Amino acid sequence: MKKYEIMFIVRPTISEDELKKTVENCSNILTSNGAKITEVKEMGQREFAYEMKKFKSGYYYLINLESNDDKAINEFDRLSFINNDIIRHLITKVED
């Protein structure tokens, strides 16, 4: 099993219900494509060092997961670029 860490930032103008729905949707994308989520960590709202997509802050989330193949990672990456609620995301492979 390969281990991955995904950090993504959600826009700050989103409502609390939409925020939960966005995070749940991200988790569902990963699990429906064969990944096993080991931890979801909410890091709260933080200020950016520079403006991104006209926002000065955002809600940070960190997901740790395990997967046998890259299918879940590729699908999350593809859908994150399309989703207007996600400002930025980063996928990192964790080495043991």
C-alpha positions as CSV (number, residue, x, y, z in Angstrom):
1,M,0.0,0.0,0.0
2,K,1.3,3.4,-0.9
3,K,0.7,6.2,1.6
4,Y,-0.3,9.7,0.5
5,E,-0.9,13.1,2.2
6,I,-3.3,15.6,0.6
7,M,-3.5,19.1,1.7
8,F,-6.2,21.3,0.2
9,I,-7.5,24.9,0.9
10,V,-11.2,25.8,0.7
11,R,-12.3,29.3,-0.1
12,P,-13.1,31.5,3.0
13,T,-16.4,32.8,1.7
14,I,-18.1,29.4,1.9
15,S,-20.8,28.7,4.5
16,E,-20.3,26.2,7.2
17,D,-22.7,23.7,5.7
18,E,-21.1,24.0,2.3
19,L,-17.6,23.6,3.9
20,K,-18.6,20.3,5.5
21,K,-20.2,19.2,2.2
22,T,-17.0,20.0,0.3
23,V,-14.8,18.1,2.7
24,E,-17.2,15.1,2.7
25,N,-17.2,15.2,-1.1
26,C,-13.4,15.1,-1.2
27,S,-13.4,12.1,1.2
28,N,-16.0,10.3,-0.9
29,I,-14.0,10.8,-4.1
30,L,-11.0,9.1,-2.5
31,T,-12.9,6.2,-0.9
32,S,-15.1,5.4,-3.9
33,N,-11.9,5.0,-6.0
34,G,-10.3,2.5,-3.6
35,A,-8.4,4.6,-1.2
36,K,-8.5,4.0,2.6
37,I,-8.5,7.3,4.6
38,T,-6.5,7.0,7.8
39,E,-7.0,10.6,9.1
40,V,-8.7,13.8,8.2
41,K,-7.4,16.9,10.0
42,E,-9.0,20.3,10.0
43,M,-6.3,22.9,10.4
44,G,-8.7,25.9,10.5
45,Q,-8.7,29.2,8.7
46,R,-5.3,30.8,8.0
47,E,-4.0,33.8,6.3
48,F,-2.0,33.4,3.1
49,A,1.5,34.8,2.5
50,Y,0.2,36.1,-0.8
51,E,-3.2,36.4,-2.5
52,M,-4.5,33.3,-4.3
53,K,-7.5,33.6,-6.7
54,K,-8.4,36.9,-5.0
55,F,-8.6,35.4,-1.5
56,K,-6.3,36.4,1.4
57,S,-7.2,33.4,3.6
58,G,-8.7,29.9,3.4
59,Y,-9.7,26.8,5.4
60,Y,-6.9,24.2,5.5
61,Y,-7.5,20.4,5.5
62,L,-5.1,17.5,5.6
63,I,-6.0,14.0,4.6
64,N,-3.8,11.0,5.1
65,L,-4.6,7.9,3.1
66,E,-3.4,4.6,1.8
67,S,-4.0,3.2,-1.7
68,N,-2.9,0.3,-3.9
69,D,-2.9,2.3,-7.1
70,D,-3.0,5.9,-8.3
71,K,-6.7,5.9,-9.4
72,A,-8.1,7.7,-6.3
73,I,-5.2,10.3,-6.4
74,N,-5.6,11.0,-10.1
75,E,-9.4,11.4,-9.7
76,F,-9.1,13.7,-6.7
77,D,-6.5,15.8,-8.6
78,R,-8.7,16.1,-11.6
79,L,-11.8,17.1,-9.7
80,S,-10.0,19.5,-7.4
81,F,-9.0,21.6,-10.4
82,I,-12.6,21.7,-11.5
83,N,-14.1,22.5,-8.1
84,N,-14.4,26.3,-7.5
85,D,-14.5,25.9,-3.7
86,I,-11.0,24.5,-3.6
87,I,-8.4,27.2,-4.0
88,R,-5.3,25.0,-4.0
89,H,-4.3,21.4,-3.3
90,L,-1.1,19.5,-2.9
91,I,-0.7,15.7,-3.1
92,T,2.5,14.2,-1.5
93,K,3.6,10.6,-1.5
94,V,4.7,9.6,2.0
95,E,7.8,7.4,2.2
96,D,8.1,5.0,5.1
